[in-house]
Amino acid sequence: MILCVNDIHFAYSSVPVLENIHFSMDKGDCLAILGTNGTGKSTLLKCLNRILKPQGGTILIDGKDASRFSNRELAQQIAYVAQTQHSIGSTVFDTVLLGRKPYIRWDVDEADIKIVEDTLTRMGLDKFANRYTDELSGGELQKVMIARALVQQPAVLLLDEPTSSLDMKNQLETIAAIRDIVATNGIYVVATMHDLNLALRFANKFLLLKDGVVFAAGGQEIINPDNIQAVYNVTVSIQNFNGMPVVIPA
């Protein structure tokens, strides 16, 4: 197991947000964290990345306590893409190159350049390489930040609503590119998502949160009408279309 989360607790000003959160990931896993707004999905990602410090529990990466990693060591293990992005006014190439910072000792080398070029191509961003990020749309900037995280070559990639600002075509292309890089490089992905159908295309494991606790965890079998009704208070049916389950609101 590359990532093992045991009994995580977190509160803002003594108000509990997450309680008894536990899950683990095996080789090749893409985990989608699902639930309504305010249930703690983004907070959980920030706890995993040490942006927030849990009040209890442990996070193990390849069997090692993540709280004991230096910032540089943590950046080599975990990459994080926030839900809201801000342009830093540099070119797309230079922005993505910043993802190599945890590995650069003295200066950028040819291997760093090659990793950036390959990732830009896979993400369909090579044509934007010399454009400035403040000239991009919100969706284009989101793809750039995902590319920057991917060039970190982390063990675990954390994505907070990675497709929220993308149109349907870019959603599907971005998910396909991430899955391709994940499969090639052996990266594990944890992503918060709102779109259940997109999550079913993207992930093989799911974590349903309700009121800050794990309501259900497992494979596609937990994305069923009873659980969706309990978590989202929405009645749905699930149909099979071309071998893919599709959630349809009643």
PyRosetta script that sets phi, psi and omega in degrees:
from pyrosetta import init, pose_from_sequence

init()
pose = pose_from_sequence("MILCVNDIHFAYSSVPVLENIHFSMDKGDCLAILGTNGTGKSTLLKCLNRILKPQGGTILIDGKDASRFSNRELAQQIAYVAQTQHSIGSTVFDTVLLGRKPYIRWDVDEADIKIVEDTLTRMGLDKFANRYTDELSGGELQKVMIARALVQQPAVLLLDEPTSSLDMKNQLETIAAIRDIVATNGIYVVATMHDLNLALRFANKFLLLKDGVVFAAGGQEIINPDNIQAVYNVTVSIQNFNGMPVVIPA")
pose.set_psi(1, 126.2)
pose.set_omega(1, 179.7)
pose.set_phi(2, -83.6)
pose.set_psi(2, -34.8)
pose.set_omega(2, -178.5)
pose.set_phi(3, -129.7)
pose.set_psi(3, 126.6)
pose.set_omega(3, 179.5)
pose.set_phi(4, -134.8)
pose.set_psi(4, 117.0)
pose.set_omega(4, -177.9)
pose.set_phi(5, -108.9)
pose.set_psi(5, 122.1)
pose.set_omega(5, -174.5)
pose.set_phi(6, -121.8)
pose.set_psi(6, 111.9)
pose.set_omega(6, 166.7)
pose.set_phi(7, 57.2)
pose.set_psi(7, 46.2)
pose.set_omega(7, -179.7)
pose.set_phi(8, -74.0)
pose.set_psi(8, 133.9)
pose.set_omega(8, 174.8)
pose.set_phi(9, -124.7)
pose.set_psi(9, 140.6)
pose.set_omega(9, 174.6)
pose.set_phi(10, -150.2)
pose.set_psi(10, 142.2)
pose.set_omega(10, 177.9)
pose.set_phi(11, -139.8)
pose.set_psi(11, 145.3)
pose.set_omega(11, 170.6)
pose.set_phi(12, -99.6)
pose.set_psi(12, 118.2)
pose.set_omega(12, 179.0)
pose.set_phi(13, 50.1)
pose.set_psi(13, 47.8)
pose.set_omega(13, 177.8)
pose.set_phi(14, 68.1)
pose.set_psi(14, 6.2)
pose.set_omega(14, 174.5)
pose.set_phi(15, -93.2)
pose.set_psi(15, 113.9)
pose.set_omega(15, -176.7)
pose.set_phi(16, -61.1)
pose.set_psi(16, 133.7)
pose.set_omega(16, 176.6)
pose.set_phi(17, -114.9)
pose.set_psi(17, -42.0)
pose.set_omega(17, 178.3)
pose.set_phi(18, -127.8)
pose.set_psi(18, 137.9)
pose.set_omega(18, 178.2)
pose.set_phi(19, -139.7)
pose.set_psi(19, 132.2)
pose.set_omega(19, 173.6)
pose.set_phi(20, 53.5)
pose.set_psi(20, 42.3)
pose.set_omega(20, 179.8)
pose.set_phi(21, -80.3)
pose.set_psi(21, 126.9)
pose.set_omega(21, 179.6)
pose.set_phi(22, -147.2)
pose.set_psi(22, 136.1)
pose.set_omega(22, 173.6)
pose.set_phi(23, -167.2)
pose.set_psi(23, 165.6)
pose.set_omega(23, 176.4)
pose.set_phi(24, -141.9)
pose.set_psi(24, 160.7)
pose.set_omega(24, -178.3)
pose.set_phi(25, -129.5)
pose.set_psi(25, 139.8)
pose.set_omega(25, 177.2)
pose.set_phi(26, -108.2)
pose.set_psi(26, 175.4)
pose.set_omega(26, -176.4)
pose.set_phi(27, -55.0)
pose.set_psi(27, 129.9)
pose.set_omega(27, 175.8)
pose.set_phi(28, 84.2)
pose.set_psi(28, 6.0)
pose.set_omega(28, -176.7)
pose.set_phi(29, -78.8)
pose.set_psi(29, 139.6)
pose.set_omega(29, 165.5)
pose.set_phi(30, -120.1)
pose.set_psi(30, 117.4)
pose.set_omega(30, -175.2)
pose.set_phi(31, -106.3)
pose.set_psi(31, 126.6)
pose.set_omega(31, 174.3)
pose.set_phi(32, -102.8)
pose.set_psi(32, 125.1)
pose.set_omega(32, 175.7)
pose.set_phi(33, -95.8)
pose.set_psi(33, 121.0)
pose.set_omega(33, -173.0)
pose.set_phi(34, -122.5)
pose.set_psi(34, 157.1)
pose.set_omega(34, 178.1)
pose.set_phi(35, 153.1)
pose.set_psi(35, 172.2)
pose.set_omega(35, -177.6)
pose.set_phi(36, -74.1)
pose.set_psi(36, 168.3)
pose.set_omega(36, 175.8)
pose.set_phi(37, -58.8)
pose.set_psi(37, 139.2)
pose.set_omega(37, 175.1)
pose.set_phi(38, 83.2)
pose.set_psi(38, 7.9)
pose.set_omega(38, -177.4)
pose.set_phi(39, -91.5)
pose.set_psi(39, -1.8)
pose.set_omega(39, 173.7)
pose.set_phi(40, 106.7)
pose.set_psi(40, 12.6)
pose.set_omega(40, -176.6)
pose.set_phi(41, -63.0)
pose.set_psi(41, -53.1)
pose.set_omega(41, -179.1)
pose.set_phi(42, -66.3)
pose.set_psi(42, -36.9)
pose.set_omega(42, 177.7)
pose.set_phi(43, -60.4)
pose.set_psi(43, -39.8)
pose.set_omega(43, 179.0)
pose.set_phi(44, -62.4)
pose.set_psi(44, -43.8)
pose.set_omega(44, 177.9)
pose.set_phi(45, -59.6)
pose.set_psi(45, -41.7)
pose.set_omega(45, -178.6)
pose.set_phi(46, -68.2)
pose.set_psi(46, -29.8)
pose.set_omega(46, 174.2)
pose.set_phi(47, -69.1)
pose.set_psi(47, -39.3)
pose.set_omega(47, 179.4)
pose.set_phi(48, -64.6)
pose.set_psi(48, -33.3)
pose.set_omega(48, -176.6)
pose.set_phi(49, -94.7)
pose.set_psi(49, 3.8)
pose.set_omega(49, 177.6)
pose.set_phi(50, 67.3)
pose.set_psi(50, 16.7)
pose.set_omega(50, 169.4)
pose.set_phi(51, -67.5)
pose.set_psi(51, -38.5)
pose.set_omega(51, 173.0)
pose.set_phi(52, -115.1)
pose.set_psi(52, 147.1)
pose.set_omega(52, -179.1)
pose.set_phi(53, -102.9)
pose.set_psi(53, 114.9)
pose.set_omega(53, 178.1)
pose.set_phi(54, -61.2)
pose.set_psi(54, 148.6)
pose.set_omega(54, 176.7)
pose.set_phi(55, -80.8)
pose.set_psi(55, -11.1)
pose.set_omega(55, 178.7)
pose.set_phi(56, -164.5)
pose.set_psi(56, 161.3)
pose.set_omega(56, 177.7)
pose.set_phi(57, 95.9)
pose.set_psi(57, 175.3)
pose.set_omega(57, -178.9)
pose.set_phi(58, -133.3)
pose.set_psi(58, 151.3)
pose.set_omega(58, 174.3)
pose.set_phi(59, -123.6)
pose.set_psi(59, 116.4)
pose.set_omega(59, -178.4)
pose.set_phi(60, -108.1)
pose.set_psi(60, 130.9)
pose.set_omega(60, 175.2)
pose.set_phi(61, -116.3)
pose.set_psi(61, 114.9)
pose.set_omega(61, -176.4)
pose.set_phi(62, 52.6)
pose.set_psi(62, 40.4)
pose.set_omega(62, 176.3)
pose.set_phi(63, 82.2)
pose.set_psi(63, -0.7)
pose.set_omega(63, -177.3)
pose.set_phi(64, -109.3)
pose.set_psi(64, 141.5)
pose.set_omega(64, -178.8)
pose.set_phi(65, -68.3)
pose.set_psi(65, 116.7)
pose.set_omega(65, -176.5)
pose.set_phi(66, -63.6)
pose.set_psi(66, -25.1)
pose.set_omega(66, -179.0)
pose.set_phi(67, -67.6)
pose.set_psi(67, -15.8)
pose.set_omega(67, -178.7)
pose.set_phi(68, -96.7)
pose.set_psi(68, -2.5)
pose.set_omega(68, 179.1)
pose.set_phi(69, -75.4)
pose.set_psi(69, 146.0)
pose.set_omega(69, 167.4)
pose.set_phi(70, -71.3)
pose.set_psi(70, 166.0)
pose.set_omega(70, 178.6)
pose.set_phi(71, -59.0)
pose.set_psi(71, -39.4)
pose.set_omega(71, 179.7)
pose.set_phi(72, -66.4)
pose.set_psi(72, -43.9)
pose.set_omega(72, 178.8)
pose.set_phi(73, -63.6)
pose.set_psi(73, -41.0)
pose.set_omega(73, 179.6)
pose.set_phi(74, -64.4)
pose.set_psi(74, -40.2)
pose.set_omega(74, 179.9)
pose.set_phi(75, -66.4)
pose.set_psi(75, -23.3)
pose.set_omega(75, 176.1)
pose.set_phi(76, -82.2)
pose.set_psi(76, -15.2)
pose.set_omega(76, -179.0)
pose.set_phi(77, -103.1)
pose.set_psi(77, -35.5)
pose.set_omega(77, -174.6)
pose.set_phi(78, -130.7)
pose.set_psi(78, 131.0)
pose.set_omega(78, 171.3)
pose.set_phi(79, -115.8)
pose.set_psi(79, 143.1)
pose.set_omega(79, -173.6)
pose.set_phi(80, -131.5)
pose.set_psi(80, 132.9)
pose.set_omega(80, 175.1)
pose.set_phi(81, -118.6)
pose.set_psi(81, 115.9)
pose.set_omega(81, -178.2)
pose.set_phi(82, -73.3)
pose.set_psi(82, 165.0)
pose.set_omega(82, -179.7)
pose.set_phi(83, -71.9)
pose.set_psi(83, -36.7)
pose.set_omega(83, -178.9)
pose.set_phi(84, -107.7)
pose.set_psi(84, 130.6)
pose.set_omega(84, -176.9)
pose.set_phi(85, -113.0)
pose.set_psi(85, 149.8)
pose.set_omega(85, 177.0)
pose.set_phi(86, -128.9)
pose.set_psi(86, 132.3)
pose.set_omega(86, 178.8)
pose.set_phi(87, -69.0)
pose.set_psi(87, 141.3)
pose.set_omega(87, 177.1)
pose.set_phi(88, -105.7)
pose.set_psi(88, 6.6)
pose.set_omega(88, 171.7)
pose.set_phi(89, 76.1)
pose.set_psi(89, 12.5)
pose.set_omega(89, 176.6)
pose.set_phi(90, -104.3)
pose.set_psi(90, 177.2)
pose.set_omega(90, 178.8)
pose.set_phi(91, -71.2)
pose.set_psi(91, 161.8)
pose.set_omega(91, 177.5)
pose.set_phi(92, -59.3)
pose.set_psi(92, -44.2)
pose.set_omega(92, -179.0)
pose.set_phi(93, -59.7)
pose.set_psi(93, -48.0)
pose.set_omega(93, -178.1)
pose.set_phi(94, -67.2)
pose.set_psi(94, -34.4)
pose.set_omega(94, 177.9)
pose.set_phi(95, -64.0)
pose.set_psi(95, -45.2)
pose.set_omega(95, 179.7)
pose.set_phi(96, -68.5)
pose.set_psi(96, -36.9)
pose.set_omega(96, 179.2)
pose.set_phi(97, -59.2)
pose.set_psi(97, -28.1)
pose.set_omega(97, 177.9)
pose.set_phi(98, -58.8)
pose.set_psi(98, -24.0)
pose.set_omega(98, 177.8)
pose.set_phi(99, -65.1)
pose.set_psi(99, -17.2)
pose.set_omega(99, 178.7)
pose.set_phi(100, -85.6)
pose.set_psi(100, -3.5)
pose.set_omega(100, -174.6)
pose.set_phi(101, -52.2)
pose.set_psi(101, -40.1)
pose.set_omega(101, -179.1)
pose.set_phi(102, -62.4)
pose.set_psi(102, -15.2)
pose.set_omega(102, -176.8)
pose.set_phi(103, -107.8)
pose.set_psi(103, -13.2)
pose.set_omega(103, -174.9)
pose.set_phi(104, -84.0)
pose.set_psi(104, 121.7)
pose.set_omega(104, 178.9)
pose.set_phi(105, -92.6)
pose.set_psi(105, -50.9)
pose.set_omega(105, -176.9)
pose.set_phi(106, -118.5)
pose.set_psi(106, -49.1)
pose.set_omega(106, -177.7)
pose.set_phi(107, -157.3)
pose.set_psi(107, 164.2)
pose.set_omega(107, 177.4)
pose.set_phi(108, -66.0)
pose.set_psi(108, 137.7)
pose.set_omega(108, 176.9)
pose.set_phi(109, -116.7)
pose.set_psi(109, -180.0)
pose.set_omega(109, -176.1)
pose.set_phi(110, -62.3)
pose.set_psi(110, -33.8)
pose.set_omega(110, 179.3)
pose.set_phi(111, -64.0)
pose.set_psi(111, -40.8)
pose.set_omega(111, 177.8)
pose.set_phi(112, -62.0)
pose.set_psi(112, -45.6)
pose.set_omega(112, 179.9)
pose.set_phi(113, -60.6)
pose.set_psi(113, -42.8)
pose.set_omega(113, -178.7)
pose.set_phi(114, -64.3)
pose.set_psi(114, -41.5)
pose.set_omega(114, 179.6)
pose.set_phi(115, -62.3)
pose.set_psi(115, -42.5)
pose.set_omega(115, 179.0)
pose.set_phi(116, -65.1)
pose.set_psi(116, -46.5)
pose.set_omega(116, -179.2)
pose.set_phi(117, -60.6)
pose.set_psi(117, -43.9)
pose.set_omega(117, -179.1)
pose.set_phi(118, -64.2)
pose.set_psi(118, -41.4)
pose.set_omega(118, -178.3)
pose.set_phi(119, -68.5)
pose.set_psi(119, -41.6)
pose.set_omega(119, 177.0)
pose.set_phi(120, -59.1)
pose.set_psi(120, -41.5)
pose.set_omega(120, 179.3)
pose.set_phi(121, -64.7)
pose.set_psi(121, -46.1)
pose.set_omega(121, -178.1)
pose.set_phi(122, -65.2)
pose.set_psi(122, -31.7)
pose.set_omega(122, 179.7)
pose.set_phi(123, -87.6)
pose.set_psi(123, 1.2)
pose.set_omega(123, -179.3)
pose.set_phi(124, 69.8)
pose.set_psi(124, 28.8)
pose.set_omega(124, -176.0)
pose.set_phi(125, -111.4)
pose.set_psi(125, 1.6)
pose.set_omega(125, -175.7)
pose.set_phi(126, -59.9)
pose.set_psi(126, -31.5)
pose.set_omega(126, -179.9)
pose.set_phi(127, -72.5)
pose.set_psi(127, -14.3)
pose.set_omega(127, 179.4)
pose.set_phi(128, -100.3)
pose.set_psi(128, 3.4)
pose.set_omega(128, -168.0)
pose.set_phi(129, -53.1)
pose.set_psi(129, -37.7)
pose.set_omega(129, -175.4)
pose.set_phi(130, -99.4)
pose.set_psi(130, 4.4)
pose.set_omega(130, 176.4)
pose.set_phi(131, -83.0)
pose.set_psi(131, 154.1)
pose.set_omega(131, 176.9)
pose.set_phi(132, -84.3)
pose.set_psi(132, 143.8)
pose.set_omega(132, -174.2)
pose.set_phi(133, -64.0)
pose.set_psi(133, -26.5)
pose.set_omega(133, 179.4)
pose.set_phi(134, -77.4)
pose.set_psi(134, 0.2)
pose.set_omega(134, 174.3)
pose.set_phi(135, -97.7)
pose.set_psi(135, -2.2)
pose.set_omega(135, -174.6)
pose.set_phi(136, -92.8)
pose.set_psi(136, 157.9)
pose.set_omega(136, 171.6)
pose.set_phi(137, -73.9)
pose.set_psi(137, 168.2)
pose.set_omega(137, 178.4)
pose.set_phi(138, -60.5)
pose.set_psi(138, -39.1)
pose.set_omega(138, 179.6)
pose.set_phi(139, -68.2)
pose.set_psi(139, -40.3)
pose.set_omega(139, 177.9)
pose.set_phi(140, -64.3)
pose.set_psi(140, -40.9)
pose.set_omega(140, 179.0)
pose.set_phi(141, -64.3)
pose.set_psi(141, -37.4)
pose.set_omega(141, 177.9)
pose.set_phi(142, -60.8)
pose.set_psi(142, -42.7)
pose.set_omega(142, 178.3)
pose.set_phi(143, -64.7)
pose.set_psi(143, -36.4)
pose.set_omega(143, 177.8)
pose.set_phi(144, -62.8)
pose.set_psi(144, -42.8)
pose.set_omega(144, -178.0)
pose.set_phi(145, -69.7)
pose.set_psi(145, -32.5)
pose.set_omega(145, 174.2)
pose.set_phi(146, -66.3)
pose.set_psi(146, -41.5)
pose.set_omega(146, 177.4)
pose.set_phi(147, -61.4)
pose.set_psi(147, -41.5)
pose.set_omega(147, 179.2)
pose.set_phi(148, -61.0)
pose.set_psi(148, -40.0)
pose.set_omega(148, 177.7)
pose.set_phi(149, -67.0)
pose.set_psi(149, -38.3)
pose.set_omega(149, -178.4)
pose.set_phi(150, -66.3)
pose.set_psi(150, -34.9)
pose.set_omega(150, -179.5)
pose.set_phi(151, -72.7)
pose.set_psi(151, -11.3)
pose.set_omega(151, 171.7)
pose.set_phi(152, -66.6)
pose.set_psi(152, -17.7)
pose.set_omega(152, -177.1)
pose.set_phi(153, 49.8)
pose.set_psi(153, 53.8)
pose.set_omega(153, -177.5)
pose.set_phi(154, -77.8)
pose.set_psi(154, 166.4)
pose.set_omega(154, 170.3)
pose.set_phi(155, -75.2)
pose.set_psi(155, -36.0)
pose.set_omega(155, -177.0)
pose.set_phi(156, -129.2)
pose.set_psi(156, 129.6)
pose.set_omega(156, 177.5)
pose.set_phi(157, -109.1)
pose.set_psi(157, 122.4)
pose.set_omega(157, 179.5)
pose.set_phi(158, -105.2)
pose.set_psi(158, 125.0)
pose.set_omega(158, -177.0)
pose.set_phi(159, -126.0)
pose.set_psi(159, 120.3)
pose.set_omega(159, 179.0)
pose.set_phi(160, -98.9)
pose.set_psi(160, 105.9)
pose.set_omega(160, -177.3)
pose.set_phi(161, 49.0)
pose.set_psi(161, 61.6)
pose.set_omega(161, -171.2)
pose.set_phi(162, -65.2)
pose.set_psi(162, -20.4)
pose.set_omega(162, -176.0)
pose.set_phi(163, -115.5)
pose.set_psi(163, 13.0)
pose.set_omega(163, -172.4)
pose.set_phi(164, -63.9)
pose.set_psi(164, -29.4)
pose.set_omega(164, -178.0)
pose.set_phi(165, -104.8)
pose.set_psi(165, 12.7)
pose.set_omega(165, -177.5)
pose.set_phi(166, -103.7)
pose.set_psi(166, 147.1)
pose.set_omega(166, 172.5)
pose.set_phi(167, -74.3)
pose.set_psi(167, 173.1)
pose.set_omega(167, -172.6)
pose.set_phi(168, -58.5)
pose.set_psi(168, -44.7)
pose.set_omega(168, -179.1)
pose.set_phi(169, -60.8)
pose.set_psi(169, -47.3)
pose.set_omega(169, -178.8)
pose.set_phi(170, -70.4)
pose.set_psi(170, -30.4)
pose.set_omega(170, 174.1)
pose.set_phi(171, -58.9)
pose.set_psi(171, -51.1)
pose.set_omega(171, -176.9)
pose.set_phi(172, -67.0)
pose.set_psi(172, -40.8)
pose.set_omega(172, 179.8)
pose.set_phi(173, -65.8)
pose.set_psi(173, -40.6)
pose.set_omega(173, -179.1)
pose.set_phi(174, -67.0)
pose.set_psi(174, -43.6)
pose.set_omega(174, 178.4)
pose.set_phi(175, -62.6)
pose.set_psi(175, -42.5)
pose.set_omega(175, 179.0)
pose.set_phi(176, -62.5)
pose.set_psi(176, -41.7)
pose.set_omega(176, -179.9)
pose.set_phi(177, -65.5)
pose.set_psi(177, -42.8)
pose.set_omega(177, 178.9)
pose.set_phi(178, -62.8)
pose.set_psi(178, -46.0)
pose.set_omega(178, -179.9)
pose.set_phi(179, -61.2)
pose.set_psi(179, -37.7)
pose.set_omega(179, 179.4)
pose.set_phi(180, -64.5)
pose.set_psi(180, -47.3)
pose.set_omega(180, -179.6)
pose.set_phi(181, -67.3)
pose.set_psi(181, -38.6)
pose.set_omega(181, 177.5)
pose.set_phi(182, -59.8)
pose.set_psi(182, -46.2)
pose.set_omega(182, -179.2)
pose.set_phi(183, -66.2)
pose.set_psi(183, -38.9)
pose.set_omega(183, -177.9)
pose.set_phi(184, -71.5)
pose.set_psi(184, -42.1)
pose.set_omega(184, -173.0)
pose.set_phi(185, -100.8)
pose.set_psi(185, -2.5)
pose.set_omega(185, 178.3)
pose.set_phi(186, 70.2)
pose.set_psi(186, 29.8)
pose.set_omega(186, 179.1)
pose.set_phi(187, -82.8)
pose.set_psi(187, 144.6)
pose.set_omega(187, 174.6)
pose.set_phi(188, -99.8)
pose.set_psi(188, 140.5)
pose.set_omega(188, -175.4)
pose.set_phi(189, -121.6)
pose.set_psi(189, 134.7)
pose.set_omega(189, 170.4)
pose.set_phi(190, -122.7)
pose.set_psi(190, 120.6)
pose.set_omega(190, -175.6)
pose.set_phi(191, -132.5)
pose.set_psi(191, 133.7)
pose.set_omega(191, 168.7)
pose.set_phi(192, -83.4)
pose.set_psi(192, 139.4)
pose.set_omega(192, -177.7)
pose.set_phi(193, -146.1)
pose.set_psi(193, 151.2)
pose.set_omega(193, 174.4)
pose.set_phi(194, -104.5)
pose.set_psi(194, -33.8)
pose.set_omega(194, -175.9)
pose.set_phi(195, -81.4)
pose.set_psi(195, 108.5)
pose.set_omega(195, -177.0)
pose.set_phi(196, -64.1)
pose.set_psi(196, -37.7)
pose.set_omega(196, -179.0)
pose.set_phi(197, -69.2)
pose.set_psi(197, -37.2)
pose.set_omega(197, 175.7)
pose.set_phi(198, -67.3)
pose.set_psi(198, -38.8)
pose.set_omega(198, 178.0)
pose.set_phi(199, -61.8)
pose.set_psi(199, -39.8)
pose.set_omega(199, 179.1)
pose.set_phi(200, -65.8)
pose.set_psi(200, -30.3)
pose.set_omega(200, 175.9)
pose.set_phi(201, -74.7)
pose.set_psi(201, -31.7)
pose.set_omega(201, -169.3)
pose.set_phi(202, -91.1)
pose.set_psi(202, -42.9)
pose.set_omega(202, -166.6)
pose.set_phi(203, -107.4)
pose.set_psi(203, 158.3)
pose.set_omega(203, 171.5)
pose.set_phi(204, -113.4)
pose.set_psi(204, -9.9)
pose.set_omega(204, 174.7)
pose.set_phi(205, -131.1)
pose.set_psi(205, 151.8)
pose.set_omega(205, -174.5)
pose.set_phi(206, -138.6)
pose.set_psi(206, 144.6)
pose.set_omega(206, 175.6)
pose.set_phi(207, -127.2)
pose.set_psi(207, 112.6)
pose.set_omega(207, 178.3)
pose.set_phi(208, -94.7)
pose.set_psi(208, 118.2)
pose.set_omega(208, 177.8)
pose.set_phi(209, -101.6)
pose.set_psi(209, 141.1)
pose.set_omega(209, 173.7)
pose.set_phi(210, -142.8)
pose.set_psi(210, 122.0)
pose.set_omega(210, 179.9)
pose.set_phi(211, 54.6)
pose.set_psi(211, 37.7)
pose.set_omega(211, 173.7)
pose.set_phi(212, 80.2)
pose.set_psi(212, 8.3)
pose.set_omega(212, 177.0)
pose.set_phi(213, -126.7)
pose.set_psi(213, 162.5)
pose.set_omega(213, 178.3)
pose.set_phi(214, -77.0)
pose.set_psi(214, 113.5)
pose.set_omega(214, 177.3)
pose.set_phi(215, -81.7)
pose.set_psi(215, -40.6)
pose.set_omega(215, 178.4)
pose.set_phi(216, -157.2)
pose.set_psi(216, 149.7)
pose.set_omega(216, 178.0)
pose.set_phi(217, -144.8)
pose.set_psi(217, 142.6)
pose.set_omega(217, 179.0)
pose.set_phi(218, 155.6)
pose.set_psi(218, -153.8)
pose.set_omega(218, -179.9)
pose.set_phi(219, -90.9)
pose.set_psi(219, -158.5)
pose.set_omega(219, -176.5)
pose.set_phi(220, -59.0)
pose.set_psi(220, -22.7)
pose.set_omega(220, -177.1)
pose.set_phi(221, -62.4)
pose.set_psi(221, -23.0)
pose.set_omega(221, -178.8)
pose.set_phi(222, -82.9)
pose.set_psi(222, -12.5)
pose.set_omega(222, 175.7)
pose.set_phi(223, -87.5)
pose.set_psi(223, 79.3)
pose.set_omega(223, -176.5)
pose.set_phi(224, -128.8)
pose.set_psi(224, 163.8)
pose.set_omega(224, -175.4)
pose.set_phi(225, -56.8)
pose.set_psi(225, -38.3)
pose.set_omega(225, -178.9)
pose.set_phi(226, -64.6)
pose.set_psi(226, -46.3)
pose.set_omega(226, -179.4)
pose.set_phi(227, -67.4)
pose.set_psi(227, -38.9)
pose.set_omega(227, 179.0)
pose.set_phi(228, -65.6)
pose.set_psi(228, -40.0)
pose.set_omega(228, 176.5)
pose.set_phi(229, -61.7)
pose.set_psi(229, -42.6)
pose.set_omega(229, -177.6)
pose.set_phi(230, -69.0)
pose.set_psi(230, -37.9)
pose.set_omega(230, -175.7)
pose.set_phi(231, -86.0)
pose.set_psi(231, -44.6)
pose.set_omega(231, -173.4)
pose.set_phi(232, -102.2)
pose.set_psi(232, -11.0)
pose.set_omega(232, -175.2)
pose.set_phi(233, 58.0)
pose.set_psi(233, 41.5)
pose.set_omega(233, 179.0)
pose.set_phi(234, -130.8)
pose.set_psi(234, 134.5)
pose.set_omega(234, 177.0)
pose.set_phi(235, -86.7)
pose.set_psi(235, 127.8)
pose.set_omega(235, -178.5)
pose.set_phi(236, -135.8)
pose.set_psi(236, 164.2)
pose.set_omega(236, 164.7)
pose.set_phi(237, -120.7)
pose.set_psi(237, 156.9)
pose.set_omega(237, 178.5)
pose.set_phi(238, -122.0)
pose.set_psi(238, 119.4)
pose.set_omega(238, -178.0)
pose.set_phi(239, -113.2)
pose.set_psi(239, 155.2)
pose.set_omega(239, 177.4)
pose.set_phi(240, -99.1)
pose.set_psi(240, 125.4)
pose.set_omega(240, 178.9)
pose.set_phi(241, -129.8)
pose.set_psi(241, 114.9)
pose.set_omega(241, -178.3)
pose.set_phi(242, 52.3)
pose.set_psi(242, 41.4)
pose.set_omega(242, 177.1)
pose.set_phi(243, 80.3)
pose.set_psi(243, 5.0)
pose.set_omega(243, -177.7)
pose.set_phi(244, -118.0)
pose.set_psi(244, 126.7)
pose.set_omega(244, 176.0)
pose.set_phi(245, -67.0)
pose.set_psi(245, 138.8)
pose.set_omega(245, -179.3)
pose.set_phi(246, -127.9)
pose.set_psi(246, 126.2)
pose.set_omega(246, 178.6)
pose.set_phi(247, -86.6)
pose.set_psi(247, 123.2)
pose.set_omega(247, -177.3)
pose.set_phi(248, -122.0)
pose.set_psi(248, 115.1)
pose.set_omega(248, 176.4)
pose.set_phi(249, -61.6)
pose.set_psi(249, 141.8)
pose.set_omega(249, -179.8)
pose.set_phi(250, -72.9)
pose.dump_pdb("model.pdb")
